[in-house]
């Protein structure tokens, strides 16, 4: 009787173990059906039900001592959970919960898959999981839930630190929240990683650092880096020119522009910027002149002469700028003011007529 009993017990144990391994087989079969179903058009709830049933097979497999260390039990668990996280666009909490299940399953599968037999399945789960998080971030952004979107985008960049596009998305989202330090941090990271949009991103972080963060030191350093990388960008040249002028370093500004004009005399932006170096000095003198006591005619006249000198020097550069590019309406606006100041009625009316026609 003992032998019979022992024999029965052994058979029972084998049957039970095979039953548990059978849960893995069921998961594999269910995954095949789920992939086929995903290619068909069916309601979301039906798709999630199919995936949920497949996930339950892996619940049973990993709960048993005989199959819990089978790599397949964990890879298929990762496949099902990551697919649910990707598919469930209605219940964010369910998607996030399954994302965590998938992450844990991927970690465990990598630990157990010493021979690398499950490499492709693990990679598929990782890609699906990554896409799930991307979708969630984009959906949150489109729904104007910028706070959640930024959290998701930052999670993505933490997990995939070389993904420049996600740093750009995080920066754009941070800008919507007026979180300017985050905007600069993410855009700068994208630049450092060689984003194809680096030139535009430099423009963003430079203007943000100057205008919103009021960090002149950091902004100047960024500007210098941008000019070194994109020496012919008119925006960078213009900002640097303005900065030199504000610092009173007109000579430095004009030295920079002179070299650029010598290199490309047909660049309207350079011509305009050079005109500005003179015109802004004239405006500065005008402000000083307005504060002079009316009785102090000698000082008043002396400053007027200086003003006229700077205006006369600015004039040909503005004219050249507009000649080279008739879209440079800023040059035309300044010319109109100059002609009015000089009481040049003919040129004033002609310039005003052009500007009115462009409105």
C-alpha positions as CSV (number, residue, x, y, z in Angstrom):
1,X,0.0,0.0,0.0
2,X,2.8,2.4,0.7
3,X,4.3,1.9,-2.7
4,X,0.9,2.5,-4.3
5,X,0.4,5.6,-2.1
6,X,3.8,6.9,-2.9
7,X,3.2,6.3,-6.6
8,X,-0.1,8.2,-6.4
9,X,1.6,11.1,-4.6
10,X,4.3,11.3,-7.2
11,X,1.8,11.3,-10.0
12,X,-0.2,13.9,-8.2
13,X,2.8,16.1,-7.7
14,X,3.8,15.8,-11.4
15,X,0.3,16.5,-12.5
16,X,0.1,19.6,-10.3
17,X,3.5,20.9,-11.5
18,X,2.5,20.3,-15.1
19,X,-0.7,22.1,-14.3
20,X,1.2,25.1,-13.1
21,X,3.5,25.0,-16.1
22,X,0.3,24.7,-18.1
23,X,-0.6,28.2,-16.8
24,X,2.4,29.5,-18.7
25,X,1.3,27.6,-21.8
26,X,-2.1,29.1,-21.4
27,X,-0.5,32.6,-21.1
28,X,1.5,31.9,-24.3
29,X,-1.7,30.9,-26.1
30,X,-3.6,33.8,-24.8
31,X,-0.9,36.2,-25.9
32,X,-1.1,34.8,-29.4
33,X,-4.8,35.3,-29.4
34,X,-4.5,38.8,-27.9
35,X,-2.0,39.8,-30.6
36,X,-4.4,38.5,-33.3
37,X,-7.3,40.3,-31.7
38,X,-5.4,43.6,-31.5
39,X,-5.0,43.5,-35.2
40,X,-8.8,43.4,-35.5
41,X,-11.2,46.2,-34.7
42,X,-12.9,45.6,-31.4
43,X,-14.2,47.6,-28.5
44,X,-11.7,48.8,-25.8
45,X,-13.5,46.9,-23.0
46,X,-13.3,43.6,-25.0
47,X,-9.6,44.1,-25.7
48,X,-8.9,44.8,-22.0
49,X,-10.9,41.8,-21.0
50,X,-8.8,39.5,-23.2
51,X,-5.6,41.0,-21.9
52,X,-6.8,40.8,-18.3
53,X,-7.6,37.1,-18.7
54,X,-4.1,36.5,-20.1
55,X,-2.6,38.3,-17.2
56,X,-4.5,36.1,-14.7
57,X,-2.7,33.0,-16.2
58,X,0.6,34.6,-15.2
59,X,-0.8,35.3,-11.7
60,X,-1.2,31.6,-11.2
61,X,2.1,30.7,-12.8
62,X,4.2,33.0,-10.6
63,X,2.3,32.0,-7.4
64,X,3.5,28.4,-7.6
65,X,6.9,27.2,-6.5
66,X,7.3,25.0,-9.5
67,X,6.8,27.7,-12.1
68,X,7.6,31.0,-10.4
69,X,11.2,30.8,-11.6
70,X,10.3,30.2,-15.2
71,X,11.5,33.2,-17.3
72,X,8.4,32.8,-19.6
73,X,6.0,33.3,-16.6
74,X,7.5,36.7,-16.1
75,X,8.0,37.8,-19.7
76,X,4.4,37.0,-20.6
77,X,3.3,38.8,-17.5
78,X,5.3,41.8,-18.7
79,X,3.8,41.5,-22.2
80,X,0.2,41.4,-20.9
81,X,0.6,44.2,-18.3
82,X,2.5,46.5,-20.6
83,X,-0.1,46.0,-23.3
84,X,-2.9,46.9,-20.8
85,X,-0.9,50.0,-19.7
86,X,-0.7,51.0,-23.4
87,X,-4.2,50.1,-24.3
88,X,-6.2,51.5,-21.4
89,X,-6.6,55.2,-22.4
90,X,-9.7,55.6,-20.2
91,X,-8.6,54.5,-16.8
92,X,-5.3,56.1,-16.0
93,X,-5.0,54.5,-12.6
94,X,-5.5,51.0,-14.1
95,X,-2.9,51.8,-16.8
96,X,-0.4,53.1,-14.2
97,X,-1.0,50.0,-11.9
98,X,-0.3,47.7,-14.9
99,X,2.8,49.7,-15.8
100,X,4.2,48.9,-12.3
101,X,3.3,45.2,-12.8
102,X,5.1,45.2,-16.1
103,X,8.2,47.0,-14.7
104,X,8.5,44.4,-11.9
105,X,8.0,41.5,-14.4
106,X,10.6,42.8,-16.8
107,X,13.1,43.1,-13.9
108,X,12.4,39.6,-12.8
109,X,12.4,38.2,-16.3
110,X,15.9,39.7,-17.0
111,X,17.1,38.2,-13.7
112,X,15.9,34.7,-14.6
113,X,16.6,34.6,-18.3
114,X,20.3,33.7,-18.1
115,X,20.3,32.1,-21.6
116,X,18.6,35.0,-23.3
117,X,15.8,32.9,-24.7
118,X,13.2,35.6,-23.8
119,X,15.2,38.6,-25.0
120,X,12.8,39.5,-27.8
121,X,9.7,39.3,-25.6
122,X,11.4,41.4,-22.9
123,X,12.4,44.0,-25.5
124,X,8.8,44.1,-26.8
125,X,7.4,44.6,-23.4
126,X,9.9,47.4,-22.7
127,X,9.0,49.2,-26.0
128,X,5.2,48.8,-25.3
129,X,5.7,50.2,-21.8
130,X,7.7,53.1,-23.1
131,X,5.0,53.8,-25.7
132,X,2.3,53.6,-23.0
133,X,4.0,56.3,-21.0
134,X,4.5,58.5,-24.1
135,X,0.8,58.2,-25.0
136,X,-0.2,59.0,-21.4
137,X,2.0,62.1,-21.5
138,X,0.7,63.3,-24.8
139,X,-2.9,62.7,-23.9
140,X,-2.5,64.7,-20.7
141,X,-0.9,67.5,-22.6
142,X,-3.7,67.5,-25.2
143,X,-6.2,67.6,-22.3
144,X,-4.3,70.6,-21.0
145,X,-3.4,68.7,-17.8
146,X,0.1,70.1,-18.1
147,X,1.1,69.2,-14.5
148,X,0.5,65.5,-15.1
149,X,2.0,65.7,-18.6
150,X,5.3,67.2,-17.2
151,X,5.5,64.5,-14.6
152,X,5.1,61.8,-17.3
153,X,7.6,63.4,-19.7
154,X,10.1,63.7,-16.9
155,X,9.6,60.0,-16.1
156,X,10.3,59.2,-19.7
157,X,13.5,61.2,-19.8
158,X,14.7,59.5,-16.6
159,X,14.1,56.1,-18.2
160,X,15.4,57.0,-21.6
161,X,17.9,59.8,-20.9
162,X,19.1,60.0,-24.6
163,X,15.6,60.7,-26.0
164,X,16.0,64.4,-27.2
165,X,12.4,64.6,-28.4
166,X,11.0,63.9,-24.9
167,X,13.2,66.6,-23.4
168,X,11.8,69.0,-25.9
169,X,8.2,67.9,-25.0
170,X,9.0,68.3,-21.3
171,X,10.4,71.8,-22.0
172,X,7.3,72.8,-24.0
173,X,5.0,71.5,-21.2
174,X,7.0,73.3,-18.5
175,X,6.6,76.5,-20.5
176,X,2.8,76.1,-20.5
177,X,3.1,75.9,-16.7
178,X,5.4,78.9,-16.6
179,X,7.9,76.7,-14.9
180,X,10.8,78.5,-16.6
181,X,13.7,76.8,-14.7
182,X,12.3,73.4,-15.9
183,X,11.8,74.8,-19.4
184,X,15.5,75.8,-19.6
185,X,16.7,72.6,-18.0
186,X,14.9,70.4,-20.5
187,X,15.7,72.4,-23.6
188,X,19.4,72.7,-22.6
189,X,19.5,68.9,-22.1
190,X,18.1,68.4,-25.6
191,X,20.7,70.8,-27.0
192,X,23.5,69.0,-25.1
193,X,22.3,65.7,-26.7
194,X,22.5,67.2,-30.2
195,X,18.8,67.9,-30.9
196,X,18.2,68.9,-34.6
197,X,16.2,71.8,-33.2
198,X,19.1,73.2,-31.1
199,X,19.2,76.5,-32.9
200,X,15.5,77.2,-32.0
201,X,15.9,75.8,-28.5
202,X,18.8,78.2,-27.9
203,X,16.5,81.1,-28.9
204,X,14.0,79.8,-26.3
205,X,16.3,79.4,-23.4
206,X,18.1,82.7,-24.1
207,X,14.9,84.7,-24.2
208,X,13.5,82.9,-21.2
209,X,16.7,83.4,-19.1
210,X,16.7,87.1,-19.9
211,X,13.0,87.9,-19.7
212,X,11.6,85.6,-17.1
213,X,14.4,84.3,-15.0
214,X,16.3,87.6,-15.1
215,X,19.5,85.7,-14.9
216,X,21.8,87.9,-17.0
217,X,24.9,85.8,-16.2
218,X,23.4,82.5,-17.3
219,X,21.7,84.1,-20.3
220,X,24.9,85.7,-21.5
221,X,26.8,82.4,-21.2
222,X,24.1,80.7,-23.3
223,X,24.1,83.6,-25.8
224,X,27.9,83.3,-26.3
225,X,27.6,79.5,-26.8
226,X,24.8,80.1,-29.3
227,X,26.7,82.7,-31.3
228,X,29.8,80.4,-31.4
229,X,27.7,77.6,-32.8
230,X,25.4,79.7,-35.0
231,X,27.4,82.8,-35.9
232,X,25.1,83.8,-38.7
233,X,21.9,83.6,-36.8
234,X,20.4,87.2,-36.9
235,X,18.5,86.8,-33.6
236,X,21.6,85.8,-31.7
237,X,23.6,88.6,-33.3
238,X,20.8,91.1,-32.5
239,X,20.6,90.1,-28.9
240,X,24.3,90.2,-28.5
241,X,24.4,93.6,-30.1
242,X,21.7,94.9,-27.7
243,X,23.6,93.4,-24.8
244,X,26.8,95.2,-25.8
245,X,24.9,98.4,-26.2
246,X,23.3,98.2,-22.8
247,X,26.7,97.5,-21.4
248,X,28.0,100.6,-23.1
249,X,30.3,98.5,-25.2
250,X,29.3,99.9,-28.6
251,X,32.8,99.3,-30.1
252,X,32.6,95.6,-29.3
253,X,29.1,95.4,-30.9
254,X,30.2,97.3,-34.1
255,X,33.4,95.2,-34.3
256,X,31.3,92.0,-34.3
257,X,28.8,93.4,-36.9
258,X,31.5,94.8,-39.1
259,X,33.1,91.3,-39.5
260,X,29.7,89.8,-40.2
261,X,28.9,92.4,-42.9
262,X,32.3,92.0,-44.5
263,X,31.5,88.3,-44.7
264,X,27.9,88.7,-45.9
265,X,27.1,92.2,-47.0
266,X,23.7,91.1,-48.3
267,X,22.4,90.0,-44.9
268,X,19.6,92.5,-44.1
269,X,19.7,91.6,-40.4
270,X,23.3,92.5,-40.0
271,X,22.7,95.9,-41.7
272,X,19.7,96.5,-39.5
273,X,21.7,95.6,-36.3
274,X,24.5,98.0,-37.3
275,X,22.0,100.7,-37.8
276,X,20.7,100.0,-34.3
277,X,24.1,100.5,-32.8
278,X,24.0,104.2,-33.9
279,X,20.2,104.7,-33.5
280,X,20.1,103.5,-29.9
281,X,22.9,105.8,-29.0
282,X,20.9,108.6,-30.5
283,X,17.8,107.6,-28.5
284,X,19.9,107.4,-25.3
285,X,21.1,111.0,-26.0
286,X,17.6,112.1,-26.6
287,X,16.6,110.9,-23.2
288,X,19.5,112.9,-21.6
289,X,18.6,115.9,-23.7
290,X,15.0,115.9,-22.4
291,X,16.3,116.3,-18.9
292,X,18.4,119.4,-19.6
293,X,17.2,122.7,-18.3
294,X,15.8,124.8,-21.1
295,X,18.2,127.6,-20.0
296,X,21.2,125.5,-20.7
297,X,21.1,126.0,-24.5
298,X,24.8,125.3,-25.0
299,X,24.6,121.7,-23.5
300,X,21.3,121.1,-25.3
301,X,22.8,122.1,-28.7
302,X,25.9,120.0,-28.1
303,X,23.9,116.9,-27.4
304,X,21.7,117.6,-30.4
305,X,24.7,117.7,-32.7
306,X,25.8,114.3,-31.3
307,X,22.3,112.9,-31.8
308,X,22.2,114.1,-35.4
309,X,25.5,112.5,-36.0
310,X,24.4,109.1,-34.8
311,X,21.1,109.3,-36.7
312,X,22.9,110.1,-39.9
313,X,25.2,107.1,-39.4
314,X,22.2,104.8,-38.7
315,X,20.3,106.0,-41.8
316,X,22.2,104.2,-44.6
317,X,22.2,100.9,-42.7
318,X,18.4,100.9,-42.2
319,X,18.0,101.9,-45.9
320,X,20.3,99.1,-47.0
321,X,18.5,96.6,-44.7
322,X,15.1,97.4,-46.3
323,X,16.6,97.3,-49.8
324,X,18.0,93.9,-49.2
325,X,14.8,92.6,-47.7
326,X,11.4,94.3,-48.0
327,X,10.1,92.3,-45.1
328,X,12.4,94.3,-42.7
329,X,9.5,96.6,-41.7
330,X,11.3,97.4,-38.4
331,X,14.0,99.2,-40.5
332,X,11.2,101.1,-42.3
333,X,9.6,102.0,-39.0
334,X,12.8,103.5,-37.8
335,X,13.4,105.3,-41.0
336,X,9.9,106.9,-40.7
337,X,10.8,108.2,-37.2
338,X,14.2,109.5,-38.4
339,X,12.6,111.3,-41.4
340,X,10.1,112.9,-39.0
341,X,12.8,114.0,-36.7
342,X,14.8,115.5,-39.5
343,X,11.7,117.1,-40.9
344,X,12.2,115.3,-44.2
345,X,8.6,115.5,-45.4
346,X,9.1,113.9,-48.8
347,X,10.9,110.7,-47.4
348,X,8.6,110.6,-44.4
349,X,5.4,110.5,-46.6
350,X,6.9,108.0,-49.0
351,X,8.0,105.7,-46.1
352,X,4.6,106.0,-44.4
353,X,2.8,105.2,-47.6
354,X,4.8,101.9,-47.9
355,X,4.1,101.0,-44.3
356,X,0.4,101.7,-44.6
357,X,0.1,99.6,-47.7
358,X,1.7,96.6,-45.8
359,X,-0.9,96.7,-43.0
